Amino acid sequence: MQKVNELLPPPGEVQKVVFPAISGLPFWLYQPRKIRNMQRILVVVHGISRDAEEQLDCYRTMADELGCWLVAPQFKSKAFPRYQQLCAGSGQPRADIALNSFLALWRGMHGQPYLKIWLAGYSGGAQFAHRYALHHPQQVAAMILGSAGWYSFPDQQVKYPRGISRSVALNSVRLEEMLNIPMLVTVGDEDNLRDNSLKTSESLDQQQGDNRLQRALNWCESIRQLQQAKTYKPVQFKLLIGQGHNFYKNMQQGGMASLVLQFLLQSEGNNNEQNTNPVDQYSDNSYLRVSN
């Protein structure tokens, strides 16, 4: 275990790490200058550009302010061609289980069985994030979804990933638990183009809307209705004024970074949950040795 710890970067520095037990999934890690919160790590997930370094660059300052480790997995196209949907099909490597494997390793390395993640994703990363939370809500303390192209709507009658009926490749969703996770959804008010990276079809457009802005609004409304019925705190929706579909500009110019920081501090302040059992006690115990 000491050898694994030696792979980690020193305070204030970044390191790309390939853990021997999860060799098919590299991680970019940033250790804050001062760790003040060992119960949380901030996991940020890239879009289809698979640029994990850009995610890391934009979130480093926030990790220092929060006093927590920053983790950016890099889902390579060969190993995880459809990481946004968690896996490419039955029998294929699962991106969600690869992340679970990392979390199990991290908890063991740091002696933190109660650790949960703050999970943030942009575009394709936001697709991954909310689908991960649907299947593994016990792992997530709070979630930020930035400008997802499309969503899994909470409809048991619609086939996954457009809905949440059970997929052969995945376990059943845990919608009730996901609804209780603090959630922030952001999207630019000019993110209304039907570009080449936006998935479109007649059924998808009819269900969710014609663009990312409409789809974010419609998904939030469907989630909010279910949350209010359970008296859960509703998902927060924030419009980024003057912004299109650009992660760096959304963070630096559109105010997304400050919104995320405020949201995480608020969600943590409102979190009165007492940890009495290790997180993995509630998991499906599915972990994966991921190789090249």
N, C-alpha and C positions, 0 to 999 in steps of 0.2 A: 504493500500500500504506500510505503514511503516513496517508491519510484514513481507512482502515479502522481503524488503530490508535487514531485519535482518538475512535472510538466507545466505547472501553473505559473502565470506571470507574477512578478513582484508588484507591490502597490504602485498604482499610477501608470501601469504599462499594459500593453496588449500582446496576446500571444495566440497564434493558431495552434490548436491542440488536436491531435488524433489519439484518442484513448484506445489502448490495445483491444479492449472488449467490444468497442463500437467503431471499428476501423473504417467502416463505410460512411460515417457521418462526421466530418470535421466540425469543430467548434471554434469560433473566435471568442476569446475570453478577455474581459477587462476586470482587473481587481481595483476597486476604488482606493483612493489615497488613504482613506480610513474606513474600515468596516464597522458599522454601527448596528447593522441589522443582519443577523445570521439566520433569521426565520424566513427570509425572502431572498429570491434572486429574480432579476429582471431578464426574461427571455424574449428576445425580439426576432421576428421571423420575416425574411425577405420576400419580395415578390418574384415574378417569373424571370427577372434578370438574374436572380440568385446571387445578388450582390450583398453578402453578409457584412462586408466591411463598411459599406455605406450605412447600414443600420447601426453598426457599432459606433461609427464616427458621430452620428447624430444623437446617440443616447449616452455617450460617455459622461458628459457634464451632469446629466440627470442621475446617473449611477453614483457619482460623487456626492450629489446633494442628498440622495436617499441613503447613502452609505451601504450599498449592497453590490454584490457581484453582478456583472452584465454578461449575458451569454447569447451569442448569435450562432445558431446552427446553420450549416450550409448544406442544404439538400441538393446534392448533385443530380443532374438530369438522368444520368445512366442508372443510378441506384434508386432514385425516387422520382420517376417521370411525372407522376401526378400526386406529388406531396400535398397539394392543396385539398385533395379529396381523401387524404390520409394514406391511400394505397391505389395502385393501378388496377387491382382486381384480385380475385380469390387466389391465394397462394403466393402473392407477390409481397415483397418487403413493405412493411408498414411504417410510415414516417412517425406516427403517433407512438408506436411501441419503441422505436429507436430513441425518441425523446424520453420516454419512460425509463429506458435502460440507463440513459445518462443521469436522470434524476435519482434513480436508485443508487448508482455509483456515487453521485455527489453527496447524498445523505450519509452514506457509509464513510466517505472520506472525511467529512466534517462533523460526524456525530450529531446530525440534525434530523431525527426521524419525523419531526413535525413540520419541516420546511415545505412551504408552498410557493408557487411561482406567480409573479406578475407577468402576464402573457400579453405581448403586443405584436400585432402583425399588420402589414400594409399590403394592400392589393391582394395578390395571391397568398401572402402571409396572413392576411385577415381571414381569407377563406380557411386556411389551415387552422387558425386560432379558434374560430368558433366551432369548427367541427371537432377539433381536439377537446374543447370544453364540453361538447355534447356527449362525448364518449368517456372522458376522464375528468369530470367536474371536481373530484376530490383533490386533484393536483393544483387547482387554480384558485388563487386568492382574489384576483381581479383581472379584468380583460379589457384590452383596447383594440378596437377594430378600425383600421383606417382604409377607407375607399375600396372595399371589396368589390370585385367584379360581379359576383352573384353569391347567393346564400343558400343554406339548407333551411327552408321554412319549416316551422313547427307543425307540420301536417303529416299525420300518420298514414294518410291515404295516398301520398305521393312518394314515389320511389326515390331513395337516396341516390345521389346527393342533393337533388332539387328539393326533396322532402326528407322525412325521417323514418320512413318505413324501413324495416330491417334489411340490411344488405348481407348477401352471402359472405362477402369478404370481411365484414366487421361485426362486432358485437352490437347488441341493442343500444340505442341512445339512452341517456339518463337525463331527459329533458327537465324533469322536476328539480333536480339538483342544479342543473345549469342555470335555470331561471333565477336562482338565489345568489348567483355570482354578481358582484358589482361590475357593470359594463358601461363602457364609453364607446360610442360610435362617432367617427368624424368623417367628413367628406367635403370637398371643395364645392362652392356654389356654382362653379363653372365646369365641374366634372360631369358633363352631360353629353360627351361625344361618344359615338358608336365606332370606336377605333378597332384596329385589327386584333387587339389583345382582349377585347370584350367578347365573352361568350354570348351568342345570340341564337334564338330559335323562337318559333311562334309560341310554343308552350311556355318557354322561359320568360319571354317578354310579357305574355299575358298574365303570368303569375306574379312577376316581380317588378316589371317596368322596363323601359327602353334603355336606361343608362344607369350608371353607378349612383347618381344622386337619387333617382326615383327608387332604385332598389334598396338603398340604405334606409330611406324614409319608410318604405313599405315593410321591410323586415323589422325595423324598430317598433312600428305600430303593432305588428302581429305578436312580437315578444312582450311588449308593454301590456297588451290586453290580458295575456296569460299571467303576467306578474301581478297586475292589479287584482285579479281574481283571487290570488293567493296572499295578497297584502305584502308582497315583496317590493323592495325599492325598484322603481322602474329604470330601465336602461336610459342612460343619458345620451342625447344626440346633440352634436355641436357642428354647426356649419362654418366652414373656413371661407371667409369672404375674399373674393378676388382670386380664388385658387382653382386650378385644374388638377390633372392627375400627375403629380410630381412629388415624390416622397420628400426629397431634400427641401424643395420650396415650401411644401406644406409645413414641415417642421420649423424651418428657419424664418420664413416670411409670413406664413399663414397663422402662426401662433399655436400650432399643434403641440409643440414641445411643452409650452407652459400649461396648456390644457391637460396634457397627460400627467405632468407633475402634480398639478393641483388635484386632479382626480385621484391619483394614487395616495396622496397624503390624506385626502378626505376619506377614501375608502378604508384606509388603515385606521384612521381615527374613529370611524364608525364601527369597526370590527371588534365586537366584544366577545367573539367566540373563544371559548376556553379549549385549548388543545389537550385532550385527554388520551388520545390514541394516535399511534403513528399513522401517517398518511397511507402507507402501503397496506395497512390493515383493510382499507376500503377498496383497494385496487383489485383488478382481476388477476393479478400476479403474472401478467403476460409481459415478459421481457425477451429481448432478442439480442443475440450476438450478431452484429451487422458487420459483414466483411466486404472487401472490394470484390 
